[in-house]
Amino acid sequence: DAGVIQSPRHEVTEMGQEVTLRCKPISGHNSLFWYRQTMMRGLELLIYFNNNVPIDDSGMPEDRFSAKMPNASFSTLKIQPSEPRDSAVYFCASSLLAFSSYNEQFFGPGTRLTVL
Amino acid sequence: AQKVTQAQTEISVVEKEDVTLDCVYETRDTTYYLFWYKQPPSGELVFLIRRNSFDEQNEISGRYSWNFQKSTSSFNFTITASQVVDSAVYFCALSNGNKLVFGAGTILRVKS
């Protein structure tokens, strides 16, 4: 079975540009999570969806960040406009059951974003 | 508030040594789950183990073992006879509801 798929794997852009990160969760999983990893702040949860509905976006740093999940097999994280401090590795993860502490989360390979 | 502390920022050992990674957590909940993840140099996060708050039995899986002590709010991870391939960043995490709260991670370097 395919794991969580993220694209692109690497993105280099200039400050002010729009960036869109994409994620395909594991088929049949009902929860999807977006994380950001930096040296300074470690792994931070940005937002998560249960059954395609955003449940908690308290980790989204500011209005420049937005996330959507139009269907069970696709999600996007958009940054507009991007800034150098957004440079990080962005991970998408999915888990089987919604509203459950029990399930482990399966992580994608990450997108390494560099904003110049 | 929930919090996970991994006090060891970096550990270096020589191959075949045993090594223990510490994890201390804080939560007011009575039901919760604890996890360990491994992040090798390739960057992906790999699930290692899940433990629920009602199960304090230690667990062993090959060279890996986990010691959960509710009395000290600790969930430590031991690698026996470490190998170079164990070099990675290891994260401890706490779950309540749907969310995972991660510790800062411990960098493990195993030298040959």
HADDOCK unambig.tbl for C-alpha pairs under 7 A between the chains (distance, minus, plus):
assign (segid A and resid 42 and name CA) (segid B and resid 104 and name CA) 5.69 0.50 0.50
assign (segid A and resid 43 and name CA) (segid B and resid 102 and name CA) 6.54 0.50 0.50
assign (segid A and resid 99 and name CA) (segid B and resid 97 and name CA) 5.84 0.50 0.50
assign (segid A and resid 99 and name CA) (segid B and resid 98 and name CA) 5.23 0.50 0.50
assign (segid A and resid 100 and name CA) (segid B and resid 97 and name CA) 5.52 0.50 0.50
assign (segid A and resid 100 and name CA) (segid B and resid 98 and name CA) 5.29 0.50 0.50
assign (segid A and resid 101 and name CA) (segid B and resid 32 and name CA) 6.89 0.50 0.50
assign (segid A and resid 101 and name CA) (segid B and resid 33 and name CA) 6.47 0.50 0.50
assign (segid A and resid 101 and name CA) (segid B and resid 95 and name CA) 5.58 0.50 0.50
assign (segid A and resid 101 and name CA) (segid B and resid 96 and name CA) 5.29 0.50 0.50
assign (segid A and resid 101 and name CA) (segid B and resid 97 and name CA) 4.79 0.50 0.50
assign (segid A and resid 101 and name CA) (segid B and resid 98 and name CA) 5.13 0.50 0.50
assign (segid A and resid 102 and name CA) (segid B and resid 33 and name CA) 6.65 0.50 0.50
assign (segid A and resid 107 and name CA) (segid B and resid 44 and name CA) 6.89 0.50 0.50
assign (segid A and resid 107 and name CA) (segid B and resid 45 and name CA) 5.83 0.50 0.50
assign (segid A and resid 108 and name CA) (segid B and resid 44 and name CA) 6.66 0.50 0.50
assign (segid A and resid 109 and name CA) (segid B and resid 43 and name CA) 6.70 0.50 0.50
assign (segid A and resid 109 and name CA) (segid B and resid 44 and name CA) 4.80 0.50 0.50
assign (segid A and resid 110 and name CA) (segid B and resid 44 and name CA) 6.85 0.50 0.50
